[in-house]
Amino acid sequence: MTFTIFFATSTGKTEDVADRLKELLPGAEAKDVDNLGSSDELVAADALVCCVPTWNTGADEARSGTAWDDLAQEIPSLDFAGKSVAILGLGDSSGYSDFFCDAMEELYTAFLQSGAKLIGKVPTAGYTFDASKSVIDGKFCGLPIDEDNESELSDQRLAAWVQQINSEA
Ligand SMILES: Cc1cc2nc3c(=O)[nH]c(=O)nc-3n(C[C@H](O)[C@H](O)[C@H](O)COP(=O)(O)O)c2cc1C
């Protein structure tokens, strides 16, 4: 099982995390979804890690403010049946505590509708925030990373999560 890491970024933090994730997933490539020829590249991947920042604070739709927003509209009509997909979100749990990593849920739901097997859910324990659309049935639907306030925790969060998604894929 080879993961391909797909990311989008506005100020570079998600790209940096995607690069660090790549080091932990031997053989993985990291691709900026802004540069995709088409969504066929998503479908062609063996297994996917999708890394998404949240910017469009409080919005119901288009929460990331990146190329993921258009892809989230398209993904439900694509065929990811049975394919392992893990979501990773960048956010700010202090400055945007009511909307922490909200964009993860948009991608999660889009992939669920496409038939994908969603892996990599994470307990909320260890995070301090008020609300997040990405908490589903008591768990985050992917891995939240907070480079604004808790960057010292990111590497250990990434390492533990890589073990988890490798075992769930
Ligand atoms: C204008 C603005 C809006 C933001 N809105 C949210 C938000 O609603 N929820 C959240 O968790 N983080 C929010 N953030 C924080 C970013 O998601 C965070 O800084 C992230 O690491 C940026 O990733 P990027 O550099 O890859 O774009 C916001 C940041 C800015 C500047």
The ligand as a Gaussian input file, in Angstrom:
#p B3LYP/6-31G(d) Opt

LIG

0 1
 C       -7.917000      34.710000       7.940000
 C       -7.653000      33.407000       8.612000
 C       -8.716000      32.556000       8.885000
 C       -8.495000      31.337000       9.542000
 N       -9.578000      30.536000       9.868000
 C       -9.382000      29.409000      10.583000
 C      -10.477000      28.629000      11.037000
 O      -11.648000      28.948000      10.794000
 N      -10.220000      27.488000      11.742000
 C       -8.946000      27.104000      12.053000
 O       -8.768000      26.082000      12.705000
 N       -7.871000      27.831000      11.631000
 C       -8.067000      28.973000      10.924000
 N       -6.985000      29.715000      10.511000
 C       -5.610000      29.240000      10.828000
 C       -4.962000      28.507000       9.667000
 O       -5.724000      27.368000       9.283000
 C       -3.575000      28.029000      10.106000
 O       -2.748000      29.130000      10.325000
 C       -2.921000      27.078000       9.112000
 O       -1.753000      26.545000       9.684000
 C       -2.619000      27.744000       7.787000
 O       -2.142000      26.764000       6.899000
 P       -1.469000      27.156000       5.493000
 O       -0.224000      27.975000       5.819000
 O       -1.102000      25.868000       4.869000
 O       -2.455000      27.923000       4.701000
 C       -7.182000      30.928000       9.879000
 C       -6.105000      31.785000       9.572000
 C       -6.334000      33.006000       8.969000
 C       -5.154000      33.921000       8.714000

